[in-house]
Structures are given as structure tokens and as C-alpha cells.
Amino acid sequence: MTMMPCEEVARLLWQFMDRELDPVTARALAQHIRACRGCGPRHEFEARLRAIIQEKCAGEPAPEHLRRRVLALLSDI
Ligand SMILES: [Zn+2]
């Protein structure tokens, strides 16, 4: 089985955390996160960041413009 590319993981990470992915994709992504030294810490970081955003927005989903800005920042790391 070929591993999902890192770019794909980065693109789908928020959907994964929101449990919006289909089970097959979600499983492939989880496997990648466990196996990849780059995406593992990235996932941890984004999960923490997401928790902070959710707290600030009192349970509402992050506004799209905020999400985009955060993702743009992350892509520079
Ligand atoms: Zn990766």
C-alpha cells in the first residue's frame, strides 16, 4: 500500500480532525501521521491550535477566513 503524500495529509488534516473524511481516507491519513516524522508533530500542533480556536469561538466552527489564514501561516513552516 502506498503512503498518502504529505501534501494530501496537510490538505485533509482539518477535515480529519472534524471527522469529515470517509473511513478509508481517515485510516490512510492516521497511518501516515503515525509513520511520518513531518506530519506527526504537525498534526499534534494543528490539533492544539484547533482546540484554541474552538475555545475562542465558543464551540462555533472556525470562520473560513481565519481557517485560511492559519493554514497559510502553517504552510510556511
Ligand atoms: Zn507526511
N, CA, C, O and the ligand as a Tripos MOL2 file, in Angstrom:
@<TRIPOS>MOLECULE
protein
  309   307    78     0     0
PROTEIN
NO_CHARGES

@<TRIPOS>ATOM
      1 N           0.8470   -1.2010    0.0000 N.3       1 MET1
      2 CA          0.0000    0.0000    0.0000 C.3       1 MET1
      3 C           0.8790    1.2470    0.0000 C.2       1 MET1
      4 O           1.7830    1.3790    0.8250 O.2       1 MET1
      5 N           0.6090    2.1540   -0.9250 N.am      2 THR2
      6 CA          1.4090    3.3750   -0.9820 C.3       2 THR2
      7 C           0.9080    4.3740    0.0440 C.2       2 THR2
      8 O          -0.2890    4.4740    0.3110 O.2       2 THR2
      9 N           1.8550    5.1090    0.6130 N.am      3 MET3
     10 CA          1.5030    6.0590    1.6390 C.3       3 MET3
     11 C           0.9370    7.3230    0.9970 C.2       3 MET3
     12 O           1.3820    7.7590   -0.0650 O.2       3 MET3
     13 N          -0.0480    7.8920    1.6660 N.am      4 MET4
     14 CA         -0.6310    9.1610    1.2180 C.3       4 MET4
     15 C           0.4580   10.2360    1.2170 C.2       4 MET4
     16 O           1.2310   10.3150    2.1720 O.2       4 MET4
     17 N           0.5410   11.0650    0.1750 N.am      5 PRO5
     18 CA          1.5880   12.1050    0.1820 C.3       5 PRO5
     19 C           1.3540   13.1370    1.2840 C.2       5 PRO5
     20 O           0.2190   13.3780    1.6950 O.2       5 PRO5
     21 N           2.4520   13.7460    1.7560 N.am      6 CYS6
     22 CA          2.3700   14.7150    2.8550 C.3       6 CYS6
     23 C           1.4550   15.8910    2.4970 C.2       6 CYS6
     24 O           0.7430   16.4040    3.3600 O.2       6 CYS6
     25 N           1.4710   16.3200    1.2270 N.am      7 GLU7
     26 CA          0.6450   17.4620    0.8280 C.3       7 GLU7
     27 C          -0.8290   17.1200    1.0240 C.2       7 GLU7
     28 O          -1.6330   17.9500    1.4480 O.2       7 GLU7
     29 N          -1.1530   15.8780    0.7040 N.am      8 GLU8
     30 CA         -2.5380   15.4120    0.8560 C.3       8 GLU8
     31 C          -2.9270   15.4060    2.3360 C.2       8 GLU8
     32 O          -4.0370   15.7970    2.6990 O.2       8 GLU8
     33 N          -2.0110   14.9630    3.1710 N.am      9 VAL9
     34 CA         -2.2590   14.9480    4.6130 C.3       9 VAL9
     35 C          -2.5130   16.3660    5.1070 C.2       9 VAL9
     36 O          -3.4540   16.6100    5.8630 O.2       9 VAL9
     37 N          -1.6610   17.3060    4.6720 N.am     10 ALA10
     38 CA         -1.7900   18.6980    5.1030 C.3      10 ALA10
     39 C          -3.1420   19.2650    4.6600 C.2      10 ALA10
     40 O          -3.7840   20.0160    5.3950 O.2      10 ALA10
     41 N          -3.5570   18.8970    3.4610 N.am     11 ARG11
     42 CA         -4.7980   19.4210    2.9050 C.3      11 ARG11
     43 C          -6.0200   18.8660    3.6610 C.2      11 ARG11
     44 O          -7.0150   19.5640    3.8580 O.2      11 ARG11
     45 N          -5.9180   17.6150    4.0710 N.am     12 LEU12
     46 CA         -7.0840   16.9340    4.6530 C.3      12 LEU12
     47 C          -7.1050   16.9520    6.1730 C.2      12 LEU12
     48 O          -8.0540   16.4750    6.7950 O.2      12 LEU12
     49 N          -6.0420   17.5100    6.7740 N.am     13 LEU13
     50 CA         -5.8650   17.3860    8.2140 C.3      13 LEU13
     51 C          -7.0490   17.9480    9.0030 C.2      13 LEU13
     52 O          -7.5150   17.3250    9.9570 O.2      13 LEU13
     53 N          -7.5260   19.1130    8.6070 N.am     14 TRP14
     54 CA         -8.6310   19.7320    9.3690 C.3      14 TRP14
     55 C          -9.9130   18.9390    9.2030 C.2      14 TRP14
     56 O         -10.6870   18.7840   10.1470 O.2      14 TRP14
     57 N         -10.1320   18.4400    7.9990 N.am     15 GLN15
     58 CA        -11.3070   17.5980    7.7810 C.3      15 GLN15
     59 C         -11.2060   16.3260    8.6070 C.2      15 GLN15
     60 O         -12.1980   15.8250    9.1370 O.2      15 GLN15
     61 N          -9.9790   15.8130    8.7050 N.am     16 PHE16
     62 CA         -9.7350   14.6220    9.5130 C.3      16 PHE16
     63 C         -10.0880   14.9030   10.9650 C.2      16 PHE16
     64 O         -10.7590   14.0970   11.6110 O.2      16 PHE16
     65 N          -9.6450   16.0310   11.4750 N.am     17 MET17
     66 CA         -9.8950   16.3690   12.8660 C.3      17 MET17
     67 C         -11.3810   16.6610   13.1060 C.2      17 MET17
     68 O         -11.8960   16.4600   14.2060 O.2      17 MET17
     69 N         -12.0570   17.1380   12.0580 N.am     18 ASP18
     70 CA        -13.5030   17.3690   12.1650 C.3      18 ASP18
     71 C         -14.2990   16.0880   11.8950 C.2      18 ASP18
     72 O         -15.5300   16.0890   11.9330 O.2      18 ASP18
     73 N         -13.5900   15.0160   11.6270 N.am     19 ARG19
     74 CA        -14.2120   13.7140   11.2880 C.3      19 ARG19
     75 C         -15.1290   13.8380   10.0830 C.2      19 ARG19
     76 O         -16.2290   13.2860   10.0640 O.2      19 ARG19
     77 N         -14.6670   14.5640    9.0870 N.am     20 GLU20
     78 CA        -15.4670   14.7540    7.8710 C.3      20 GLU20
     79 C         -15.0060   13.8360    6.7400 C.2      20 GLU20
     80 O         -15.6050   13.8210    5.6640 O.2      20 GLU20
     81 N         -13.9560   13.0830    6.9810 N.am     21 LEU21
     82 CA        -13.4280   12.2220    5.9220 C.3      21 LEU21
     83 C         -14.1200   10.8570    5.9400 C.2      21 LEU21
     84 O         -14.6330   10.4090    6.9650 O.2      21 LEU21
     85 N         -14.1160   10.2200    4.7790 N.am     22 ASP22
     86 CA        -14.6380    8.8560    4.7460 C.3      22 ASP22
     87 C         -13.6520    7.9350    5.4810 C.2      22 ASP22
     88 O         -12.4700    8.2600    5.5940 O.2      22 ASP22
     89 N         -14.1280    6.8020    5.9730 N.am     23 PRO23
     90 CA        -13.2940    5.9390    6.8330 C.3      23 PRO23
     91 C         -11.9900    5.4870    6.1750 C.2      23 PRO23
     92 O         -10.9600    5.3990    6.8440 O.2      23 PRO23
     93 N         -12.0240    5.2030    4.8850 N.am     24 VAL24
     94 CA        -10.8210    4.7210    4.2020 C.3      24 VAL24
     95 C          -9.7520    5.8090    4.1820 C.2      24 VAL24
     96 O          -8.5910    5.5530    4.5000 O.2      24 VAL24
     97 N         -10.1510    7.0250    3.8050 N.am     25 THR25
     98 CA         -9.2150    8.1470    3.7680 C.3      25 THR25
     99 C          -8.7170    8.4640    5.1690 C.2      25 THR25
    100 O          -7.5290    8.7170    5.3690 O.2      25 THR25
    101 N          -9.6230    8.4510    6.1370 N.am     26 ALA26
    102 CA         -9.2470    8.7570    7.5120 C.3      26 ALA26
    103 C          -8.2200    7.7550    8.0180 C.2      26 ALA26
    104 O          -7.2800    8.1370    8.7160 O.2      26 ALA26
    105 N          -8.3800    6.4870    7.6830 N.am     27 ARG27
    106 CA         -7.4480    5.4630    8.1400 C.3      27 ARG27
    107 C          -6.0690    5.6610    7.4890 C.2      27 ARG27
    108 O          -5.0370    5.5500    8.1500 O.2      27 ARG27
    109 N          -6.0760    5.9550    6.1800 N.am     28 ALA28
    110 CA         -4.8070    6.1830    5.4730 C.3      28 ALA28
    111 C          -4.0810    7.3860    6.0740 C.2      28 ALA28
    112 O          -2.8580    7.3810    6.2150 O.2      28 ALA28
    113 N          -4.8480    8.4090    6.4230 N.am     29 LEU29
    114 CA         -4.2590    9.6140    6.9940 C.3      29 LEU29
    115 C          -3.6830    9.3290    8.3860 C.2      29 LEU29
    116 O          -2.5830    9.7730    8.7150 O.2      29 LEU29
    117 N          -4.4340    8.5890    9.1900 N.am     30 ALA30
    118 CA         -3.9670    8.2500   10.5380 C.3      30 ALA30
    119 C          -2.6780    7.4280   10.4630 C.2      30 ALA30
    120 O          -1.7560    7.6260   11.2540 O.2      30 ALA30
    121 N          -2.6310    6.5090    9.5090 N.am     31 GLN31
    122 CA         -1.4230    5.6970    9.3240 C.3      31 GLN31
    123 C          -0.2400    6.5640    8.9460 C.2      31 GLN31
    124 O           0.8690    6.3810    9.4470 O.2      31 GLN31
    125 N          -0.4880    7.5020    8.0630 N.am     32 HIS32
    126 CA          0.5840    8.4160    7.6320 C.3      32 HIS32
    127 C           1.1140    9.2180    8.8170 C.2      32 HIS32
    128 O           2.3240    9.3490    9.0010 O.2      32 HIS32
    129 N           0.1970    9.7490    9.6130 N.am     33 ILE33
    130 CA          0.5920   10.5640   10.7670 C.3      33 ILE33
    131 C           1.4630    9.7580   11.7300 C.2      33 ILE33
    132 O           2.4360   10.2730   12.2820 O.2      33 ILE33
    133 N           1.1020    8.4950   11.9240 N.am     34 ARG34
    134 CA          1.9060    7.6530   12.8110 C.3      34 ARG34
    135 C           3.2920    7.3790   12.2360 C.2      34 ARG34
    136 O           4.2790    7.2980   12.9670 O.2      34 ARG34
    137 N           3.3470    7.2370   10.9030 N.am     35 ALA35
    138 CA          4.5990    6.8090   10.2660 C.3      35 ALA35
    139 C           5.5140    7.9730    9.8910 C.2      35 ALA35
    140 O           6.7290    7.7990    9.7890 O.2      35 ALA35
    141 N           4.9300    9.1730    9.6830 N.am     36 CYS36
    142 CA          5.7070   10.2690    9.1020 C.3      36 CYS36
    143 C           6.2310   11.2030   10.1900 C.2      36 CYS36
    144 O           5.4730   11.6780   11.0360 O.2      36 CYS36
    145 N           7.5210   11.4520   10.1540 N.am     37 ARG37
    146 CA          8.1470   12.3260   11.1510 C.3      37 ARG37
    147 C           7.7480   13.7810   10.9590 C.2      37 ARG37
    148 O           7.7730   14.5650   11.9080 O.2      37 ARG37
    149 N           7.3810   14.1440    9.7390 N.am     38 GLY38
    150 CA          6.9740   15.5200    9.4730 C.3      38 GLY38
    151 C           5.5360   15.7630    9.8900 C.2      38 GLY38
    152 O           5.2330   16.7690   10.5310 O.2      38 GLY38
    153 N           4.6500   14.8460    9.5300 N.am     39 CYS39
    154 CA          3.2130   15.0650    9.7240 C.3      39 CYS39
    155 C           2.7540   14.7430   11.1340 C.2      39 CYS39
    156 O           1.7340   15.2770   11.5700 O.2      39 CYS39
    157 N           3.4500   13.9080   11.8510 N.am     40 GLY40
    158 CA          3.0690   13.5760   13.2230 C.3      40 GLY40
    159 C           3.0350   14.8130   14.1010 C.2      40 GLY40
    160 O           1.9870   15.1510   14.6520 O.2      40 GLY40
    161 N           4.1840   15.5050   14.2430 N.am     41 PRO41
    162 CA          4.2160   16.7350   15.0490 C.3      41 PRO41
    163 C           3.2980   17.8110   14.4870 C.2      41 PRO41
    164 O           2.7170   18.5900   15.2430 O.2      41 PRO41
    165 N           3.1660   17.8580   13.1870 N.am     42 ARG42
    166 CA          2.2950   18.8490   12.5490 C.3      42 ARG42
    167 C           0.8490   18.6180   12.9780 C.2      42 ARG42
    168 O           0.1190   19.5610   13.2850 O.2      42 ARG42
    169 N           0.4600   17.3790   12.9920 N.am     43 HIS43
    170 CA         -0.8900   17.0370   13.4130 C.3      43 HIS43
    171 C          -1.1180   17.4360   14.8730 C.2      43 HIS43
    172 O          -2.1520   18.0070   15.2190 O.2      43 HIS43
    173 N          -0.1400   17.1270   15.7150 N.am     44 GLU44
    174 CA         -0.2310   17.4820   17.1260 C.3      44 GLU44
    175 C          -0.3980   18.9880   17.2920 C.2      44 GLU44
    176 O          -1.2330   19.4670   18.0590 O.2      44 GLU44
    177 N           0.4310   19.7180   16.5420 N.am     45 PHE45
    178 CA          0.4120   21.1760   16.5950 C.3      45 PHE45
    179 C          -0.9490   21.7070   16.1400 C.2      45 PHE45
    180 O          -1.5330   22.5660   16.8000 O.2      45 PHE45
    181 N          -1.4430   21.2050   15.0340 N.am     46 GLU46
    182 CA         -2.7170   21.7010   14.4990 C.3      46 GLU46
    183 C          -3.8770   21.3130   15.3880 C.2      46 GLU46
    184 O          -4.8470   22.0600   15.5100 O.2      46 GLU46
    185 N          -3.7840   20.1460   16.0140 N.am     47 ALA47
    186 CA         -4.8510   19.7270   16.9200 C.3      47 ALA47
    187 C          -4.9260   20.6880   18.1090 C.2      47 ALA47
    188 O          -6.0120   21.0450   18.5660 O.2      47 ALA47
    189 N          -3.7600   21.0990   18.6000 N.am     48 ARG48
    190 CA         -3.7110   22.0240   19.7240 C.3      48 ARG48
    191 C          -4.2450   23.3980   19.3010 C.2      48 ARG48
    192 O          -5.0280   24.0320   20.0080 O.2      48 ARG48
    193 N          -3.7900   23.8290   18.1230 N.am     49 LEU49
    194 CA         -4.2210   25.1070   17.5660 C.3      49 LEU49
    195 C          -5.7330   25.1270   17.3810 C.2      49 LEU49
    196 O          -6.3950   26.1180   17.6880 O.2      49 LEU49
    197 N          -6.2560   24.0510   16.8880 N.am     50 ARG50
    198 CA         -7.6850   23.9200   16.6430 C.3      50 ARG50
    199 C          -8.4600   24.0100   17.9550 C.2      50 ARG50
    200 O          -9.5210   24.6290   18.0200 O.2      50 ARG50
    201 N          -7.9230   23.3930   18.9820 N.am     51 ALA51
    202 CA         -8.5710   23.4410   20.2940 C.3      51 ALA51
    203 C          -8.6340   24.8790   20.8030 C.2      51 ALA51
    204 O          -9.6310   25.3010   21.3870 O.2      51 ALA51
    205 N          -7.5510   25.6230   20.5700 N.am     52 ILE52
    206 CA         -7.5100   27.0230   20.9960 C.3      52 ILE52
    207 C          -8.5480   27.8310   20.2310 C.2      52 ILE52
    208 O          -9.2900   28.6140   20.8240 O.2      52 ILE52
    209 N          -8.6020   27.6450   18.9220 N.am     53 ILE53
    210 CA         -9.5640   28.3760   18.0950 C.3      53 ILE53
    211 C         -10.9860   28.0480   18.5250 C.2      53 ILE53
    212 O         -11.8290   28.9390   18.6230 O.2      53 ILE53
    213 N         -11.2470   26.7990   18.7760 N.am     54 GLN54
    214 CA        -12.5980   26.3920   19.1780 C.3      54 GLN54
    215 C         -12.9820   27.0290   20.5020 C.2      54 GLN54
    216 O         -14.1230   27.4420   20.7080 O.2      54 GLN54
    217 N         -12.0080   27.0960   21.3870 N.am     55 GLU55
    218 CA        -12.2560   27.7080   22.6880 C.3      55 GLU55
    219 C         -12.6400   29.1740   22.5040 C.2      55 GLU55
    220 O         -13.5960   29.6650   23.1050 O.2      55 GLU55
    221 N         -11.8600   29.8680   21.6480 N.am     56 LYS56
    222 CA        -12.0900   31.2910   21.4070 C.3      56 LYS56
    223 C         -13.4240   31.5240   20.7300 C.2      56 LYS56
    224 O         -14.0770   32.5400   20.9690 O.2      56 LYS56
    225 N         -13.8320   30.5940   19.8900 N.am     57 CYS57
    226 CA        -15.0780   30.7630   19.1580 C.3      57 CYS57
    227 C         -16.2330   30.1010   19.8950 C.2      57 CYS57
    228 O         -17.3290   29.9910   19.3460 O.2      57 CYS57
    229 N         -16.0130   29.6700   21.1000 N.am     58 ALA58
    230 CA        -17.0550   29.0840   21.9500 C.3      58 ALA58
    231 C         -17.8370   27.9940   21.2390 C.2      58 ALA58
    232 O         -19.0680   27.9880   21.2280 O.2      58 ALA58
    233 N         -17.0900   27.0720   20.6470 N.am     59 GLY59
    234 CA        -17.7440   25.9050   20.0570 C.3      59 GLY59
    235 C         -18.2010   26.0890   18.6240 C.2      59 GLY59
    236 O         -18.5580   25.1170   17.9580 O.2      59 GLY59
    237 N         -18.1950   27.3260   18.1370 N.am     60 GLU60
    238 CA        -18.5610   27.5210   16.7410 C.3      60 GLU60
    239 C         -17.3960   27.1080   15.8540 C.2      60 GLU60
    240 O         -16.2380   27.2270   16.2520 O.2      60 GLU60
    241 N         -17.6980   26.6220   14.6540 N.am     61 PRO61
    242 CA        -16.5820   26.2730   13.7640 C.3      61 PRO61
    243 C         -15.7790   27.5220   13.4000 C.2      61 PRO61
    244 O         -16.3330   28.6170   13.3080 O.2      61 PRO61
    245 N         -14.4760   27.3520   13.1930 N.am     62 ALA62
    246 CA        -13.6210   28.4870   12.8640 C.3      62 ALA62
    247 C         -14.1380   29.1500   11.5890 C.2      62 ALA62
    248 O         -14.4610   28.4650   10.6190 O.2      62 ALA62
    249 N         -14.2160   30.4850   11.5920 N.am     63 PRO63
    250 CA        -14.6430   31.1760   10.3610 C.3      63 PRO63
    251 C         -13.6800   30.8430    9.2210 C.2      63 PRO63
    252 O         -12.4820   30.6540    9.4300 O.2      63 PRO63
    253 N         -14.2240   30.7770    8.0370 N.am     64 GLU64
    254 CA        -13.4200   30.3380    6.8890 C.3      64 GLU64
    255 C         -12.1840   31.2160    6.6800 C.2      64 GLU64
    256 O         -11.1110   30.7000    6.3670 O.2      64 GLU64
    257 N         -12.3200   32.5410    6.8490 N.am     65 HIS65
    258 CA        -11.1690   33.4130    6.6090 C.3      65 HIS65
    259 C         -10.0790   33.1600    7.6450 C.2      65 HIS65
    260 O          -8.8920   33.2380    7.3280 O.2      65 HIS65
    261 N         -10.4750   32.8570    8.8830 N.am     66 LEU66
    262 CA         -9.4910   32.5620    9.9190 C.3      66 LEU66
    263 C          -8.7800   31.2470    9.6110 C.2      66 LEU66
    264 O          -7.5600   31.1380    9.7260 O.2      66 LEU66
    265 N          -9.5640   30.2640    9.2230 N.am     67 ARG67
    266 CA         -9.0150   28.9590    8.8760 C.3      67 ARG67
    267 C          -7.9810   29.0930    7.7510 C.2      67 ARG67
    268 O          -6.8980   28.5100    7.8020 O.2      67 ARG67
    269 N          -8.3520   29.8760    6.7400 N.am     68 ARG68
    270 CA         -7.4450   30.0940    5.6070 C.3      68 ARG68
    271 C          -6.1520   30.7660    6.0490 C.2      68 ARG68
    272 O          -5.0650   30.3910    5.6090 O.2      68 ARG68
    273 N          -6.2760   31.7540    6.9140 N.am     69 ARG69
    274 CA         -5.0880   32.4760    7.3720 C.3      69 ARG69
    275 C          -4.1760   31.5630    8.1730 C.2      69 ARG69
    276 O          -2.9550   31.5920    8.0210 O.2      69 ARG69
    277 N          -4.7870   30.7520    9.0270 N.am     70 VAL70
    278 CA         -3.9990   29.8160    9.8370 C.3      70 VAL70
    279 C          -3.3000   28.8090    8.9290 C.2      70 VAL70
    280 O          -2.1220   28.5030    9.1160 O.2      70 VAL70
    281 N          -4.0330   28.3010    7.9510 N.am     71 LEU71
    282 CA         -3.4360   27.3200    7.0480 C.3      71 LEU71
    283 C          -2.3040   27.9350    6.2380 C.2      71 LEU71
    284 O          -1.2950   27.2790    5.9780 O.2      71 LEU71
    285 N          -2.4700   29.2130    5.8320 N.am     72 ALA72
    286 CA         -1.4300   29.8930    5.0730 C.3      72 ALA72
    287 C          -0.1800   30.0550    5.9390 C.2      72 ALA72
    288 O           0.9430   29.8860    5.4620 O.2      72 ALA72
    289 N          -0.3850   30.3800    7.2060 N.am     73 LEU73
    290 CA          0.7450   30.5040    8.1410 C.3      73 LEU73
    291 C           1.4600   29.1730    8.2920 C.2      73 LEU73
    292 O           2.6890   29.1080    8.2770 O.2      73 LEU73
    293 N           0.6820   28.1230    8.4360 N.am     74 LEU74
    294 CA          1.2680   26.8040    8.6630 C.3      74 LEU74
    295 C           2.0610   26.3220    7.4620 C.2      74 LEU74
    296 O           3.0590   25.6160    7.6110 O.2      74 LEU74
    297 N           1.6180   26.7020    6.2710 N.am     75 SER75
    298 CA          2.3050   26.2040    5.0830 C.3      75 SER75
    299 C           3.6950   26.8110    4.9380 C.2      75 SER75
    300 O           4.5120   26.3260    4.1550 O.2      75 SER75
    301 N           3.9640   27.8750    5.6970 N.am     76 ASP76
    302 CA          5.2940   28.4920    5.6460 C.3      76 ASP76
    303 C           6.2900   27.8030    6.5840 C.2      76 ASP76
    304 O           7.4960   28.0260    6.4780 O.2      76 ASP76
    305 N           5.7970   26.9770    7.4890 N.am     77 ILE77
    306 CA          6.6790   26.3430    8.4680 C.3      77 ILE77
    307 C           7.5460   25.2900    7.7990 C.2      77 ILE77
    308 O           8.3570   24.6450    8.4640 O.2      77 ILE77
    309 ZN          3.9960   13.1970    5.9940 Zn       78 ZN78
@<TRIPOS>BOND
     1     1     2 1
     2     2     3 1
     3     3     4 2
     4     3     5 am
     5     5     6 1
     6     6     7 1
     7     7     8 2
     8     7     9 am
     9     9    10 1
    10    10    11 1
    11    11    12 2
    12    11    13 am
    13    13    14 1
    14    14    15 1
    15    15    16 2
    16    15    17 am
    17    17    18 1
    18    18    19 1
    19    19    20 2
    20    19    21 am
    21    21    22 1
    22    22    23 1
    23    23    24 2
    24    23    25 am
    25    25    26 1
    26    26    27 1
    27    27    28 2
    28    27    29 am
    29    29    30 1
    30    30    31 1
    31    31    32 2
    32    31    33 am
    33    33    34 1
    34    34    35 1
    35    35    36 2
    36    35    37 am
    37    37    38 1
    38    38    39 1
    39    39    40 2
    40    39    41 am
    41    41    42 1
    42    42    43 1
    43    43    44 2
    44    43    45 am
    45    45    46 1
    46    46    47 1
    47    47    48 2
    48    47    49 am
    49    49    50 1
    50    50    51 1
    51    51    52 2
    52    51    53 am
    53    53    54 1
    54    54    55 1
    55    55    56 2
    56    55    57 am
    57    57    58 1
    58    58    59 1
    59    59    60 2
    60    59    61 am
    61    61    62 1
    62    62    63 1
    63    63    64 2
    64    63    65 am
    65    65    66 1
    66    66    67 1
    67    67    68 2
    68    67    69 am
    69    69    70 1
    70    70    71 1
    71    71    72 2
    72    71    73 am
    73    73    74 1
    74    74    75 1
    75    75    76 2
    76    75    77 am
    77    77    78 1
    78    78    79 1
    79    79    80 2
    80    79    81 am
    81    81    82 1
    82    82    83 1
    83    83    84 2
    84    83    85 am
    85    85    86 1
    86    86    87 1
    87    87    88 2
    88    87    89 am
    89    89    90 1
    90    90    91 1
    91    91    92 2
    92    91    93 am
    93    93    94 1
    94    94    95 1
    95    95    96 2
    96    95    97 am
    97    97    98 1
    98    98    99 1
    99    99   100 2
   100    99   101 am
   101   101   102 1
   102   102   103 1
   103   103   104 2
   104   103   105 am
   105   105   106 1
   106   106   107 1
   107   107   108 2
   108   107   109 am
   109   109   110 1
   110   110   111 1
   111   111   112 2
   112   111   113 am
   113   113   114 1
   114   114   115 1
   115   115   116 2
   116   115   117 am
   117   117   118 1
   118   118   119 1
   119   119   120 2
   120   119   121 am
   121   121   122 1
   122   122   123 1
   123   123   124 2
   124   123   125 am
   125   125   126 1
   126   126   127 1
   127   127   128 2
   128   127   129 am
   129   129   130 1
   130   130   131 1
   131   131   132 2
   132   131   133 am
   133   133   134 1
   134   134   135 1
   135   135   136 2
   136   135   137 am
   137   137   138 1
   138   138   139 1
   139   139   140 2
   140   139   141 am
   141   141   142 1
   142   142   143 1
   143   143   144 2
   144   143   145 am
   145   145   146 1
   146   146   147 1
   147   147   148 2
   148   147   149 am
   149   149   150 1
   150   150   151 1
   151   151   152 2
   152   151   153 am
   153   153   154 1
   154   154   155 1
   155   155   156 2
   156   155   157 am
   157   157   158 1
   158   158   159 1
   159   159   160 2
   160   159   161 am
   161   161   162 1
   162   162   163 1
   163   163   164 2
   164   163   165 am
   165   165   166 1
   166   166   167 1
   167   167   168 2
   168   167   169 am
   169   169   170 1
   170   170   171 1
   171   171   172 2
   172   171   173 am
   173   173   174 1
   174   174   175 1
   175   175   176 2
   176   175   177 am
   177   177   178 1
   178   178   179 1
   179   179   180 2
   180   179   181 am
   181   181   182 1
   182   182   183 1
   183   183   184 2
   184   183   185 am
   185   185   186 1
   186   186   187 1
   187   187   188 2
   188   187   189 am
   189   189   190 1
   190   190   191 1
   191   191   192 2
   192   191   193 am
   193   193   194 1
   194   194   195 1
   195   195   196 2
   196   195   197 am
   197   197   198 1
   198   198   199 1
   199   199   200 2
   200   199   201 am
   201   201   202 1
   202   202   203 1
   203   203   204 2
   204   203   205 am
   205   205   206 1
   206   206   207 1
   207   207   208 2
   208   207   209 am
   209   209   210 1
   210   210   211 1
   211   211   212 2
   212   211   213 am
   213   213   214 1
   214   214   215 1
   215   215   216 2
   216   215   217 am
   217   217   218 1
   218   218   219 1
   219   219   220 2
   220   219   221 am
   221   221   222 1
   222   222   223 1
   223   223   224 2
   224   223   225 am
   225   225   226 1
   226   226   227 1
   227   227   228 2
   228   227   229 am
   229   229   230 1
   230   230   231 1
   231   231   232 2
   232   231   233 am
   233   233   234 1
   234   234   235 1
   235   235   236 2
   236   235   237 am
   237   237   238 1
   238   238   239 1
   239   239   240 2
   240   239   241 am
   241   241   242 1
   242   242   243 1
   243   243   244 2
   244   243   245 am
   245   245   246 1
   246   246   247 1
   247   247   248 2
   248   247   249 am
   249   249   250 1
   250   250   251 1
   251   251   252 2
   252   251   253 am
   253   253   254 1
   254   254   255 1
   255   255   256 2
   256   255   257 am
   257   257   258 1
   258   258   259 1
   259   259   260 2
   260   259   261 am
   261   261   262 1
   262   262   263 1
   263   263   264 2
   264   263   265 am
   265   265   266 1
   266   266   267 1
   267   267   268 2
   268   267   269 am
   269   269   270 1
   270   270   271 1
   271   271   272 2
   272   271   273 am
   273   273   274 1
   274   274   275 1
   275   275   276 2
   276   275   277 am
   277   277   278 1
   278   278   279 1
   279   279   280 2
   280   279   281 am
   281   281   282 1
   282   282   283 1
   283   283   284 2
   284   283   285 am
   285   285   286 1
   286   286   287 1
   287   287   288 2
   288   287   289 am
   289   289   290 1
   290   290   291 1
   291   291   292 2
   292   291   293 am
   293   293   294 1
   294   294   295 1
   295   295   296 2
   296   295   297 am
   297   297   298 1
   298   298   299 1
   299   299   300 2
   300   299   301 am
   301   301   302 1
   302   302   303 1
   303   303   304 2
   304   303   305 am
   305   305   306 1
   306   306   307 1
   307   307   308 2
@<TRIPOS>SUBSTRUCTURE
     1 MET1         2 RESIDUE 1 A MET
     2 THR2         6 RESIDUE 1 A THR
     3 MET3        10 RESIDUE 1 A MET
     4 MET4        14 RESIDUE 1 A MET
     5 PRO5        18 RESIDUE 1 A PRO
     6 CYS6        22 RESIDUE 1 A CYS
     7 GLU7        26 RESIDUE 1 A GLU
     8 GLU8        30 RESIDUE 1 A GLU
     9 VAL9        34 RESIDUE 1 A VAL
    10 ALA10       38 RESIDUE 1 A ALA
    11 ARG11       42 RESIDUE 1 A ARG
    12 LEU12       46 RESIDUE 1 A LEU
    13 LEU13       50 RESIDUE 1 A LEU
    14 TRP14       54 RESIDUE 1 A TRP
    15 GLN15       58 RESIDUE 1 A GLN
    16 PHE16       62 RESIDUE 1 A PHE
    17 MET17       66 RESIDUE 1 A MET
    18 ASP18       70 RESIDUE 1 A ASP
    19 ARG19       74 RESIDUE 1 A ARG
    20 GLU20       78 RESIDUE 1 A GLU
    21 LEU21       82 RESIDUE 1 A LEU
    22 ASP22       86 RESIDUE 1 A ASP
    23 PRO23       90 RESIDUE 1 A PRO
    24 VAL24       94 RESIDUE 1 A VAL
    25 THR25       98 RESIDUE 1 A THR
    26 ALA26      102 RESIDUE 1 A ALA
    27 ARG27      106 RESIDUE 1 A ARG
    28 ALA28      110 RESIDUE 1 A ALA
    29 LEU29      114 RESIDUE 1 A LEU
    30 ALA30      118 RESIDUE 1 A ALA
    31 GLN31      122 RESIDUE 1 A GLN
    32 HIS32      126 RESIDUE 1 A HIS
    33 ILE33      130 RESIDUE 1 A ILE
    34 ARG34      134 RESIDUE 1 A ARG
    35 ALA35      138 RESIDUE 1 A ALA
    36 CYS36      142 RESIDUE 1 A CYS
    37 ARG37      146 RESIDUE 1 A ARG
    38 GLY38      150 RESIDUE 1 A GLY
    39 CYS39      154 RESIDUE 1 A CYS
    40 GLY40      158 RESIDUE 1 A GLY
    41 PRO41      162 RESIDUE 1 A PRO
    42 ARG42      166 RESIDUE 1 A ARG
    43 HIS43      170 RESIDUE 1 A HIS
    44 GLU44      174 RESIDUE 1 A GLU
    45 PHE45      178 RESIDUE 1 A PHE
    46 GLU46      182 RESIDUE 1 A GLU
    47 ALA47      186 RESIDUE 1 A ALA
    48 ARG48      190 RESIDUE 1 A ARG
    49 LEU49      194 RESIDUE 1 A LEU
    50 ARG50      198 RESIDUE 1 A ARG
    51 ALA51      202 RESIDUE 1 A ALA
    52 ILE52      206 RESIDUE 1 A ILE
    53 ILE53      210 RESIDUE 1 A ILE
    54 GLN54      214 RESIDUE 1 A GLN
    55 GLU55      218 RESIDUE 1 A GLU
    56 LYS56      222 RESIDUE 1 A LYS
    57 CYS57      226 RESIDUE 1 A CYS
    58 ALA58      230 RESIDUE 1 A ALA
    59 GLY59      234 RESIDUE 1 A GLY
    60 GLU60      238 RESIDUE 1 A GLU
    61 PRO61      242 RESIDUE 1 A PRO
    62 ALA62      246 RESIDUE 1 A ALA
    63 PRO63      250 RESIDUE 1 A PRO
    64 GLU64      254 RESIDUE 1 A GLU
    65 HIS65      258 RESIDUE 1 A HIS
    66 LEU66      262 RESIDUE 1 A LEU
    67 ARG67      266 RESIDUE 1 A ARG
    68 ARG68      270 RESIDUE 1 A ARG
    69 ARG69      274 RESIDUE 1 A ARG
    70 VAL70      278 RESIDUE 1 A VAL
    71 LEU71      282 RESIDUE 1 A LEU
    72 ALA72      286 RESIDUE 1 A ALA
    73 LEU73      290 RESIDUE 1 A LEU
    74 LEU74      294 RESIDUE 1 A LEU
    75 SER75      298 RESIDUE 1 A SER
    76 ASP76      302 RESIDUE 1 A ASP
    77 ILE77      306 RESIDUE 1 A ILE
    78 ZN78       309 GROUP 0 **** ****
